């Protein structure tokens, strides 16, 4: 499966997975985190991708 680049990625962290949702989700899942698209704009800018940050 080829991961297609998305134009509407809300992640503000500069990384090579920006816009590549399937790669981003796999990366964060391995770390027990959620990708930027789960967070509000305010919370996303903290770069805290933890599940506990998402739940609060």
N, C-alpha and C positions, 0 to 999 in steps of 0.2 A: 504494500500500500504506500502510495506517495502522499506525503504531507504537503498540502497546498497552503501557501502563505495567505493569511487573512489581512485585509487592509484596516479593519476596525479594532485592532488590538489596543486595549486600554492600559497595558503595562508601561510604566514609565522607567523601568530599570533597563539599562542598555545591555542586552545579551543576544547571543546568536540564535535564540529560540523565539525571539519576538515575532509574533504573528503566525508562528508555526504551532497551532493549537495542539496537535497530536504529540509533538515533541515536548512542548511545555507541560502538558498534563502528565505525561509519563515521568518527566523530570521531578515535578513536585510530588507526585504520588509516591515515588521511591523515597522521598524525604519526609513523608507524612504530612505534606502541606497541600494547600490549594493554590491554583494559579490566580493571577491578578484579576481575571474576569469575574471572580466570585465576590470581589470587594467593592465597596463604594469608592469614589474618587479619593476621598479623604483618607480612608484606611489603606488604600493601595499605595499611597505615597510613603507610608511608614516602612514598606518592604517586609512587614511582618506577615508572612504567608501561613502562619500557624492556624490550625483549626480552632483553637481557643480564641484567637483574635477575630475570626469569622463569627463565632457564636456570641461575642459580646458587642 
